[in-house]
Amino acid sequence: MQVPQRLPLLASGGLLRRPHVAAQRHAYSTTDDSSVRPIGRYPVPNKKDMPYDIVELMEEVEVKTGFLPNVFKAMSHRPAEFRAFFAYYNAIMNKETGRLSKADKELIIVATSAVNRCPYCVVAHGALHRIYSKQPTLADQVVVNWKLADLSGRDLAMLEFALAVCRADNITEEHFQKLEAHGFDREDAWDIATIAAFFAMSNRIAHFVDLRPNKEFYNMGRTPYEAGKDCA
């Protein structure tokens, strides 16, 4: 299986049009340079021991973004799973059909990852939501209490369905009717559900490997200037 050449957002780290920097030529570190705490409990392979396609992709991401999201380092421990993980990520997050915007998708991830208590995905995808929505506080509101957040009726219906899937509630026709009342069709419901389901898996991988967010994610999109930048 070939790793996709272009991965969006969290996968690619393509959050902003950042200055291009040279990819690191040293081995990827298990620890974050800004902290003595390791990025996770599994060792990160040395570059020379990684498959070429994975190294090439990681270097491309680092050059484009200015840093390498720690999920890449963590998943490189299992190359076959790395490829499968990012291939499915691309399939659901990069699809060009349907009514979900990029900001919608990121908000689904933030809401469900908060329920699943995943610091990595909440922080990383909160940053992505801020960039795409140009709303610097909405993701934070959703993490604290999505029912009290400044959401439209459409967003509330979307998150209600995503969280029902996340919690493995019984899905009924009423769920679909609520979505349809806000302009979502059955294919959109599939998109919402697969994002919630995929990130339930991602949340649990991040949980057991104790994956830590990159420090760069915390401040992204919090200032009017940065939130207004074009997304890559």
CYANA upper distance limits for C-alpha pairs under 8 A (distance plus 0.5 A):
  1 MET  CA     83 ARG  CA      7.65
  2 GLN  CA     53 ASP  CA      8.13
  2 GLN  CA     83 ARG  CA      7.73
  3 VAL  CA     53 ASP  CA      7.27
  3 VAL  CA     54 ILE  CA      7.71
  3 VAL  CA     57 LEU  CA      8.27
  3 VAL  CA     83 ARG  CA      5.87
  3 VAL  CA     86 PHE  CA      8.00
  3 VAL  CA     87 ALA  CA      7.28
  4 PRO  CA     86 PHE  CA      8.21
  4 PRO  CA     87 ALA  CA      7.00
  4 PRO  CA     90 ASN  CA      8.47
  5 GLN  CA     57 LEU  CA      7.48
  6 ARG  CA     12 SER  CA      7.61
  7 LEU  CA     11 ALA  CA      5.87
  7 LEU  CA     12 SER  CA      5.03
  7 LEU  CA     14 GLY  CA      8.37
  7 LEU  CA     86 PHE  CA      7.96
  7 LEU  CA     90 ASN  CA      6.78
  8 PRO  CA     12 SER  CA      5.39
  8 PRO  CA     13 GLY  CA      7.40
  8 PRO  CA     14 GLY  CA      6.48
  8 PRO  CA     90 ASN  CA      7.52
  8 PRO  CA     93 MET  CA      8.00
  8 PRO  CA     94 ASN  CA      7.29
  9 LEU  CA     13 GLY  CA      5.31
  9 LEU  CA     14 GLY  CA      5.13
  9 LEU  CA     15 LEU  CA      5.87
  9 LEU  CA    128 LEU  CA      7.47
  9 LEU  CA    232 ALA  CA      8.42
 10 LEU  CA     14 GLY  CA      7.60
 10 LEU  CA     15 LEU  CA      8.07
 10 LEU  CA     69 PRO  CA      7.67
 10 LEU  CA    124 ALA  CA      7.38
 10 LEU  CA    125 HIS  CA      7.55
 10 LEU  CA    128 LEU  CA      8.02
 11 ALA  CA     69 PRO  CA      8.28
 11 ALA  CA     71 VAL  CA      8.36
 11 ALA  CA     72 PHE  CA      8.09
 11 ALA  CA     86 PHE  CA      7.17
 11 ALA  CA     89 TYR  CA      7.99
 12 SER  CA     61 VAL  CA      5.88
 12 SER  CA     69 PRO  CA      8.48
 13 GLY  CA     61 VAL  CA      6.61
 13 GLY  CA     62 GLU  CA      8.19
 13 GLY  CA     64 LYS  CA      8.31
 13 GLY  CA     65 THR  CA      6.30
 13 GLY  CA     67 PHE  CA      8.16
 13 GLY  CA     68 LEU  CA      7.32
 13 GLY  CA     69 PRO  CA      6.68
 14 GLY  CA     61 VAL  CA      7.68
 14 GLY  CA     64 LYS  CA      7.21
 14 GLY  CA     65 THR  CA      6.21
 14 GLY  CA    231 CYS  CA      7.74
 14 GLY  CA    232 ALA  CA      5.79
 15 LEU  CA     65 THR  CA      7.52
 15 LEU  CA    128 LEU  CA      7.07
 15 LEU  CA    131 ILE  CA      7.70
 15 LEU  CA    231 CYS  CA      6.16
 15 LEU  CA    232 ALA  CA      6.45
 16 LEU  CA     65 THR  CA      7.51
 16 LEU  CA    131 ILE  CA      8.39
 16 LEU  CA    229 LYS  CA      7.18
 16 LEU  CA    230 ASP  CA      6.82
 16 LEU  CA    231 CYS  CA      5.42
 16 LEU  CA    232 ALA  CA      6.00
 17 ARG  CA     64 LYS  CA      8.15
 17 ARG  CA     65 THR  CA      7.78
 17 ARG  CA    229 LYS  CA      8.02
 17 ARG  CA    230 ASP  CA      7.20
 17 ARG  CA    231 CYS  CA      7.03
 17 ARG  CA    232 ALA  CA      6.27
 18 ARG  CA     64 LYS  CA      7.36
 18 ARG  CA     65 THR  CA      6.17
 18 ARG  CA     66 GLY  CA      7.10
 19 PRO  CA     64 LYS  CA      8.03
 19 PRO  CA     65 THR  CA      8.01
 19 PRO  CA     66 GLY  CA      7.50
 20 HIS  CA     63 VAL  CA      5.87
 20 HIS  CA     64 LYS  CA      6.06
 20 HIS  CA     65 THR  CA      7.52
 20 HIS  CA     66 GLY  CA      7.01
 21 VAL  CA     62 GLU  CA      8.08
 21 VAL  CA     63 VAL  CA      5.51
 21 VAL  CA     64 LYS  CA      7.80
 21 VAL  CA     66 GLY  CA      6.38
 22 ALA  CA     62 GLU  CA      8.34
 22 ALA  CA     63 VAL  CA      6.11
 23 ALA  CA     59 GLU  CA      5.85
 23 ALA  CA     60 GLU  CA      8.02
 23 ALA  CA     62 GLU  CA      6.28
 23 ALA  CA     63 VAL  CA      5.80
 24 GLN  CA     28 TYR  CA      8.44
 24 GLN  CA     59 GLU  CA      7.95
 24 GLN  CA     62 GLU  CA      8.44
 26 HIS  CA     47 LYS  CA      8.26
 27 ALA  CA     45 PRO  CA      8.46
 27 ALA  CA     46 ASN  CA      5.61
 27 ALA  CA     47 LYS  CA      5.90
 27 ALA  CA     48 LYS  CA      8.39
 28 TYR  CA     44 VAL  CA      7.21
 28 TYR  CA     45 PRO  CA      7.83
 28 TYR  CA     46 ASN  CA      6.77
 28 TYR  CA     47 LYS  CA      7.17
 28 TYR  CA     73 LYS  CA      7.87
 29 SER  CA     44 VAL  CA      6.94
 30 THR  CA     38 PRO  CA      6.25
 30 THR  CA     39 ILE  CA      6.45
 30 THR  CA     40 GLY  CA      7.64
 30 THR  CA     42 TYR  CA      8.34
 30 THR  CA     43 PRO  CA      6.25
 30 THR  CA     44 VAL  CA      5.72
 30 THR  CA     73 LYS  CA      8.30
 31 THR  CA     35 SER  CA      7.71
 31 THR  CA     36 VAL  CA      7.19
 31 THR  CA     37 ARG  CA      6.78
 31 THR  CA     38 PRO  CA      4.55
 31 THR  CA     39 ILE  CA      5.79
 31 THR  CA     40 GLY  CA      8.41
 32 ASP  CA     36 VAL  CA      7.48
 32 ASP  CA     37 ARG  CA      7.46
 32 ASP  CA     38 PRO  CA      6.66
 32 ASP  CA     39 ILE  CA      6.43
 32 ASP  CA    214 ASN  CA      8.11
 34 SER  CA    215 LYS  CA      8.11
 38 PRO  CA    212 ARG  CA      8.33
 39 ILE  CA     70 ASN  CA      7.35
 39 ILE  CA    210 ASP  CA      7.85
 39 ILE  CA    211 LEU  CA      6.04
 39 ILE  CA    212 ARG  CA      5.42
 39 ILE  CA    213 PRO  CA      8.09
 40 GLY  CA     74 ALA  CA      7.52
 40 GLY  CA    209 VAL  CA      5.91
 40 GLY  CA    210 ASP  CA      5.29
 40 GLY  CA    211 LEU  CA      5.04
 40 GLY  CA    212 ARG  CA      6.87
 41 ARG  CA    209 VAL  CA      5.86
 41 ARG  CA    210 ASP  CA      6.52
 41 ARG  CA    211 LEU  CA      8.11
 42 TYR  CA     74 ALA  CA      7.66
 42 TYR  CA     77 HIS  CA      7.96
 42 TYR  CA    209 VAL  CA      6.98
 43 PRO  CA     74 ALA  CA      8.38
 43 PRO  CA     77 HIS  CA      7.72
 44 VAL  CA     73 LYS  CA      6.38
 44 VAL  CA     74 ALA  CA      6.93
 44 VAL  CA     76 SER  CA      7.42
 44 VAL  CA     77 HIS  CA      6.61
 45 PRO  CA     49 ASP  CA      6.87
 45 PRO  CA     50 MET  CA      7.11
 45 PRO  CA     76 SER  CA      7.46
 45 PRO  CA     77 HIS  CA      6.76
 46 ASN  CA     50 MET  CA      7.16
 47 LYS  CA     55 VAL  CA      7.08
 50 MET  CA     54 ILE  CA      7.27
 50 MET  CA     55 VAL  CA      6.92
 50 MET  CA     76 SER  CA      8.05
 50 MET  CA     79 PRO  CA      8.23
 51 PRO  CA     55 VAL  CA      6.98
 51 PRO  CA     79 PRO  CA      7.90
 52 TYR  CA     56 GLU  CA      6.53
 53 ASP  CA     57 LEU  CA      6.72
 54 ILE  CA     58 MET  CA      6.64
 54 ILE  CA     76 SER  CA      8.08
 54 ILE  CA     79 PRO  CA      8.03
 55 VAL  CA     59 GLU  CA      6.60
 56 GLU  CA     60 GLU  CA      6.68
 57 LEU  CA     61 VAL  CA      6.74
 58 MET  CA     62 GLU  CA      6.70
 58 MET  CA     68 LEU  CA      7.58
 58 MET  CA     72 PHE  CA      7.58
 59 GLU  CA     63 VAL  CA      6.58
 60 GLU  CA     64 LYS  CA      6.63
 61 VAL  CA     65 THR  CA      6.46
 61 VAL  CA     66 GLY  CA      8.42
 61 VAL  CA     67 PHE  CA      8.10
 61 VAL  CA     68 LEU  CA      6.93
 62 GLU  CA     66 GLY  CA      5.72
 62 GLU  CA     67 PHE  CA      5.37
 62 GLU  CA     68 LEU  CA      5.41
 63 VAL  CA     67 PHE  CA      7.98
 67 PHE  CA    216 GLU  CA      8.39
 68 LEU  CA     72 PHE  CA      7.59
 68 LEU  CA     73 LYS  CA      8.41
 69 PRO  CA     73 LYS  CA      7.94
 69 PRO  CA    213 PRO  CA      8.17
 69 PRO  CA    214 ASN  CA      6.77
 70 ASN  CA     74 ALA  CA      6.73
 70 ASN  CA    211 LEU  CA      7.91
 70 ASN  CA    212 ARG  CA      7.65
 70 ASN  CA    213 PRO  CA      7.13
 70 ASN  CA    214 ASN  CA      6.81
 71 VAL  CA     75 MET  CA      6.52
 71 VAL  CA    211 LEU  CA      7.88
 72 PHE  CA     76 SER  CA      6.56
 72 PHE  CA     82 PHE  CA      8.31
 73 LYS  CA     77 HIS  CA      7.84
 74 ALA  CA    209 VAL  CA      8.35
 74 ALA  CA    211 LEU  CA      7.87
 75 MET  CA     79 PRO  CA      7.58
 75 MET  CA     81 GLU  CA      7.58
 75 MET  CA     82 PHE  CA      5.60
 76 SER  CA     82 PHE  CA      6.38
 77 HIS  CA     82 PHE  CA      8.48
 78 ARG  CA     82 PHE  CA      6.49
 79 PRO  CA     83 ARG  CA      6.86
 80 ALA  CA     84 ALA  CA      6.88
 81 GLU  CA     85 PHE  CA      6.27
 82 PHE  CA     86 PHE  CA      6.78
 83 ARG  CA     87 ALA  CA      6.47
 84 ALA  CA     88 TYR  CA      6.74
 85 PHE  CA     89 TYR  CA      6.66
 86 PHE  CA     90 ASN  CA      6.53
 87 ALA  CA     91 ALA  CA      6.81
 88 TYR  CA     92 ILE  CA      6.90
 89 TYR  CA     93 MET  CA      6.33
 89 TYR  CA     94 ASN  CA      8.31
 89 TYR  CA    198 PHE  CA      8.38
 90 ASN  CA     94 ASN  CA      5.59
 90 ASN  CA     95 LYS  CA      7.92
 91 ALA  CA     95 LYS  CA      6.46
 92 ILE  CA    191 ASP  CA      7.48
 92 ILE  CA    194 THR  CA      7.79
 92 ILE  CA    195 ILE  CA      7.24
 93 MET  CA    102 LYS  CA      8.22
 93 MET  CA    105 LYS  CA      7.75
 93 MET  CA    195 ILE  CA      8.27
 98 GLY  CA    187 GLU  CA      7.63
 98 GLY  CA    188 ASP  CA      6.37
 98 GLY  CA    191 ASP  CA      8.41
 99 ARG  CA    184 PHE  CA      7.49
 99 ARG  CA    188 ASP  CA      6.90
100 LEU  CA    104 ASP  CA      6.12
100 LEU  CA    105 LYS  CA      6.98
100 LEU  CA    188 ASP  CA      7.60
100 LEU  CA    191 ASP  CA      8.43
101 SER  CA    105 LYS  CA      6.92
102 LYS  CA    106 GLU  CA      6.85
102 LYS  CA    129 HIS  CA      8.39
102 LYS  CA    132 TYR  CA      7.10
103 ALA  CA    107 LEU  CA      6.65
103 ALA  CA    128 LEU  CA      8.19
103 ALA  CA    129 HIS  CA      5.76
103 ALA  CA    132 TYR  CA      5.72
103 ALA  CA    133 SER  CA      5.89
104 ASP  CA    108 ILE  CA      6.83
104 ASP  CA    129 HIS  CA      8.49
104 ASP  CA    155 ASP  CA      8.28
105 LYS  CA    109 ILE  CA      6.95
105 LYS  CA    192 ILE  CA      8.08
105 LYS  CA    195 ILE  CA      7.83
106 GLU  CA    110 VAL  CA      6.71
106 GLU  CA    125 HIS  CA      6.24
106 GLU  CA    126 GLY  CA      7.66
106 GLU  CA    128 LEU  CA      7.03
106 GLU  CA    129 HIS  CA      5.73
107 LEU  CA    111 ALA  CA      6.63
107 LEU  CA    125 HIS  CA      8.20
107 LEU  CA    126 GLY  CA      7.99
107 LEU  CA    129 HIS  CA      6.73
107 LEU  CA    139 ALA  CA      7.23
108 ILE  CA    112 THR  CA      6.64
108 ILE  CA    158 MET  CA      8.28
108 ILE  CA    159 LEU  CA      6.64
108 ILE  CA    162 ALA  CA      7.03
108 ILE  CA    192 ILE  CA      7.93
108 ILE  CA    195 ILE  CA      7.84
108 ILE  CA    196 ALA  CA      7.29
109 ILE  CA    113 SER  CA      6.23
109 ILE  CA    121 CYS  CA      7.81
109 ILE  CA    122 VAL  CA      7.95
109 ILE  CA    125 HIS  CA      7.17
109 ILE  CA    195 ILE  CA      7.58
109 ILE  CA    196 ALA  CA      7.09
109 ILE  CA    199 PHE  CA      7.18
110 VAL  CA    114 ALA  CA      6.57
110 VAL  CA    121 CYS  CA      7.35
110 VAL  CA    122 VAL  CA      5.53
110 VAL  CA    125 HIS  CA      6.49
110 VAL  CA    126 GLY  CA      6.50
110 VAL  CA    139 ALA  CA      7.31
110 VAL  CA    142 VAL  CA      7.95
110 VAL  CA    143 VAL  CA      7.33
111 ALA  CA    115 VAL  CA      7.12
111 ALA  CA    122 VAL  CA      8.39
111 ALA  CA    142 VAL  CA      6.62
111 ALA  CA    143 VAL  CA      6.56
111 ALA  CA    146 TRP  CA      7.67
111 ALA  CA    159 LEU  CA      7.66
111 ALA  CA    163 LEU  CA      7.92
112 THR  CA    116 ASN  CA      6.74
112 THR  CA    162 ALA  CA      7.59
112 THR  CA    163 LEU  CA      6.43
112 THR  CA    166 CYS  CA      6.68
112 THR  CA    196 ALA  CA      6.91
112 THR  CA    199 PHE  CA      8.21
112 THR  CA    200 ALA  CA      7.95
113 SER  CA    117 ARG  CA      6.45
113 SER  CA    118 CYS  CA      5.83
113 SER  CA    119 PRO  CA      8.28
113 SER  CA    121 CYS  CA      6.60
113 SER  CA    122 VAL  CA      6.27
113 SER  CA    199 PHE  CA      7.66
113 SER  CA    200 ALA  CA      7.68
113 SER  CA    203 ASN  CA      6.91
114 ALA  CA    118 CYS  CA      6.64
114 ALA  CA    119 PRO  CA      8.14
114 ALA  CA    122 VAL  CA      6.65
114 ALA  CA    143 VAL  CA      6.18
116 ASN  CA    200 ALA  CA      7.59
116 ASN  CA    203 ASN  CA      7.10
116 ASN  CA    204 ARG  CA      8.38
117 ARG  CA    203 ASN  CA      8.24
118 CYS  CA    122 VAL  CA      6.68
118 CYS  CA    203 ASN  CA      5.93
118 CYS  CA    204 ARG  CA      8.18
118 CYS  CA    206 ALA  CA      7.49
118 CYS  CA    207 HIS  CA      6.94
119 PRO  CA    123 VAL  CA      6.49
119 PRO  CA    212 ARG  CA      7.82
119 PRO  CA    213 PRO  CA      7.72
120 TYR  CA    124 ALA  CA      6.47
120 TYR  CA    203 ASN  CA      8.50
120 TYR  CA    206 ALA  CA      7.47
120 TYR  CA    211 LEU  CA      6.87
120 TYR  CA    212 ARG  CA      6.14
120 TYR  CA    213 PRO  CA      5.27
121 CYS  CA    125 HIS  CA      6.05
121 CYS  CA    126 GLY  CA      8.18
121 CYS  CA    203 ASN  CA      7.36
121 CYS  CA    213 PRO  CA      8.36
122 VAL  CA    126 GLY  CA      6.06
122 VAL  CA    143 VAL  CA      8.23
123 VAL  CA    127 ALA  CA      6.80
123 VAL  CA    213 PRO  CA      7.13
123 VAL  CA    217 PHE  CA      7.01
123 VAL  CA    218 TYR  CA      6.98
124 ALA  CA    128 LEU  CA      7.06
124 ALA  CA    213 PRO  CA      7.14
124 ALA  CA    214 ASN  CA      8.45
124 ALA  CA    217 PHE  CA      6.08
124 ALA  CA    218 TYR  CA      8.12
125 HIS  CA    129 HIS  CA      6.52
126 GLY  CA    130 ARG  CA      6.76
126 GLY  CA    139 ALA  CA      6.03
126 GLY  CA    140 ASP  CA      7.86
127 ALA  CA    131 ILE  CA      6.85
127 ALA  CA    217 PHE  CA      6.24
127 ALA  CA    218 TYR  CA      7.25
127 ALA  CA    219 ASN  CA      7.97
127 ALA  CA    220 MET  CA      5.91
127 ALA  CA    221 GLY  CA      6.76
128 LEU  CA    132 TYR  CA      6.69
128 LEU  CA    220 MET  CA      8.36
128 LEU  CA    221 GLY  CA      8.34
129 HIS  CA    133 SER  CA      6.20
129 HIS  CA    134 LYS  CA      8.22
129 HIS  CA    135 GLN  CA      8.29
129 HIS  CA    139 ALA  CA      7.29
130 ARG  CA    134 LYS  CA      5.76
130 ARG  CA    135 GLN  CA      5.80
130 ARG  CA    136 PRO  CA      5.63
130 ARG  CA    137 THR  CA      8.02
130 ARG  CA    138 LEU  CA      8.24
130 ARG  CA    139 ALA  CA      7.63
130 ARG  CA    220 MET  CA      7.85
130 ARG  CA    221 GLY  CA      5.53
130 ARG  CA    222 ARG  CA      7.52
130 ARG  CA    227 ALA  CA      6.83
131 ILE  CA    135 GLN  CA      8.13
131 ILE  CA    220 MET  CA      7.66
131 ILE  CA    221 GLY  CA      5.50
131 ILE  CA    226 GLU  CA      7.94
131 ILE  CA    227 ALA  CA      5.45
131 ILE  CA    228 GLY  CA      7.72
131 ILE  CA    229 LYS  CA      7.94
131 ILE  CA    231 CYS  CA      7.58
132 TYR  CA    227 ALA  CA      8.13
132 TYR  CA    231 CYS  CA      7.50
133 SER  CA    227 ALA  CA      8.45
134 LYS  CA    221 GLY  CA      7.56
134 LYS  CA    224 PRO  CA      8.27
134 LYS  CA    227 ALA  CA      5.34
134 LYS  CA    228 GLY  CA      6.58
135 GLN  CA    221 GLY  CA      8.45
135 GLN  CA    227 ALA  CA      7.79
136 PRO  CA    221 GLY  CA      6.55
136 PRO  CA    222 ARG  CA      5.40
136 PRO  CA    223 THR  CA      7.69
136 PRO  CA    224 PRO  CA      8.46
136 PRO  CA    227 ALA  CA      7.60
137 THR  CA    141 GLN  CA      6.90
137 THR  CA    222 ARG  CA      8.21
138 LEU  CA    142 VAL  CA      6.79
138 LEU  CA    149 ALA  CA      7.33
138 LEU  CA    150 ASP  CA      7.31
139 ALA  CA    143 VAL  CA      6.78
140 ASP  CA    144 VAL  CA      6.95
141 GLN  CA    145 ASN  CA      6.61
141 GLN  CA    146 TRP  CA      6.91
141 GLN  CA    148 LEU  CA      8.01
141 GLN  CA    149 ALA  CA      5.61
141 GLN  CA    150 ASP  CA      8.11
142 VAL  CA    146 TRP  CA      4.44
142 VAL  CA    147 LYS  CA      8.05
142 VAL  CA    148 LEU  CA      8.26
142 VAL  CA    149 ALA  CA      6.12
145 ASN  CA    149 ALA  CA      6.94
147 LYS  CA    156 LEU  CA      7.96
151 LEU  CA    155 ASP  CA      6.21
151 LEU  CA    156 LEU  CA      6.69
152 SER  CA    156 LEU  CA      6.73
153 GLY  CA    157 ALA  CA      6.71
153 GLY  CA    182 HIS  CA      7.92
154 ARG  CA    158 MET  CA      6.73
154 ARG  CA    179 LEU  CA      8.33
154 ARG  CA    182 HIS  CA      5.81
154 ARG  CA    183 GLY  CA      8.41
155 ASP  CA    159 LEU  CA      6.62
156 LEU  CA    160 GLU  CA      6.43
157 ALA  CA    161 PHE  CA      6.81
157 ALA  CA    178 LYS  CA      6.93
157 ALA  CA    179 LEU  CA      6.40
157 ALA  CA    182 HIS  CA      7.82
158 MET  CA    162 ALA  CA      6.75
158 MET  CA    179 LEU  CA      7.22
158 MET  CA    192 ILE  CA      7.80
159 LEU  CA    163 LEU  CA      6.41
160 GLU  CA    164 ALA  CA      6.69
161 PHE  CA    165 VAL  CA      6.92
161 PHE  CA    175 HIS  CA      6.88
161 PHE  CA    179 LEU  CA      8.32
161 PHE  CA    192 ILE  CA      8.10
161 PHE  CA    193 ALA  CA      8.09
162 ALA  CA    166 CYS  CA      6.63
162 ALA  CA    192 ILE  CA      6.42
162 ALA  CA    193 ALA  CA      6.31
162 ALA  CA    196 ALA  CA      6.20
163 LEU  CA    167 ARG  CA      6.50
163 LEU  CA    196 ALA  CA      7.92
164 ALA  CA    168 ALA  CA      6.54
164 ALA  CA    169 ASP  CA      5.58
164 ALA  CA    170 ASN  CA      8.10
164 ALA  CA    171 ILE  CA      7.72
165 VAL  CA    169 ASP  CA      6.66
165 VAL  CA    171 ILE  CA      7.95
165 VAL  CA    193 ALA  CA      6.64
165 VAL  CA    196 ALA  CA      7.06
165 VAL  CA    197 ALA  CA      7.50
166 CYS  CA    196 ALA  CA      6.25
166 CYS  CA    197 ALA  CA      6.94
166 CYS  CA    200 ALA  CA      7.19
171 ILE  CA    175 HIS  CA      7.03
172 THR  CA    176 PHE  CA      7.72
173 GLU  CA    177 GLN  CA      6.68
174 GLU  CA    178 LYS  CA      6.68
175 HIS  CA    179 LEU  CA      6.98
176 PHE  CA    180 GLU  CA      6.60
176 PHE  CA    185 ASP  CA      8.40
176 PHE  CA    186 ARG  CA      7.68
176 PHE  CA    189 ALA  CA      7.73
177 GLN  CA    181 ALA  CA      6.66
178 LYS  CA    182 HIS  CA      7.32
179 LEU  CA    183 GLY  CA      7.08
179 LEU  CA    184 PHE  CA      5.66
179 LEU  CA    185 ASP  CA      7.59
179 LEU  CA    189 ALA  CA      7.93
180 GLU  CA    184 PHE  CA      5.28
180 GLU  CA    185 ASP  CA      6.15
184 PHE  CA    188 ASP  CA      6.10
184 PHE  CA    189 ALA  CA      7.34
185 ASP  CA    189 ALA  CA      6.88
186 ARG  CA    190 TRP  CA      6.84
187 GLU  CA    191 ASP  CA      6.88
188 ASP  CA    192 ILE  CA      6.73
189 ALA  CA    193 ALA  CA      6.57
190 TRP  CA    194 THR  CA      6.52
191 ASP  CA    195 ILE  CA      6.74
192 ILE  CA    196 ALA  CA      6.86
193 ALA  CA    197 ALA  CA      6.52
194 THR  CA    198 PHE  CA      6.32
195 ILE  CA    199 PHE  CA      6.59
196 ALA  CA    200 ALA  CA      6.63
197 ALA  CA    201 MET  CA      7.17
198 PHE  CA    202 SER  CA      6.80
199 PHE  CA    203 ASN  CA      6.18
200 ALA  CA    204 ARG  CA      6.85
201 MET  CA    205 ILE  CA      6.80
202 SER  CA    206 ALA  CA      6.65
203 ASN  CA    207 HIS  CA      6.54
204 ARG  CA    208 PHE  CA      6.76
205 ILE  CA    209 VAL  CA      6.67
206 ALA  CA    210 ASP  CA      6.24
206 ALA  CA    211 LEU  CA      5.42
207 HIS  CA    211 LEU  CA      7.10
213 PRO  CA    217 PHE  CA      7.59
214 ASN  CA    218 TYR  CA      8.33
216 GLU  CA    220 MET  CA      7.44
220 MET  CA    226 GLU  CA      7.35
220 MET  CA    227 ALA  CA      7.98
221 GLY  CA    225 TYR  CA      8.42
221 GLY  CA    226 GLU  CA      5.48
221 GLY  CA    227 ALA  CA      4.57
221 GLY  CA    228 GLY  CA      8.28
222 ARG  CA    226 GLU  CA      7.35
222 ARG  CA    227 ALA  CA      6.85
223 THR  CA    227 ALA  CA      6.50
224 PRO  CA    228 GLY  CA      6.59
225 TYR  CA    229 LYS  CA      7.19
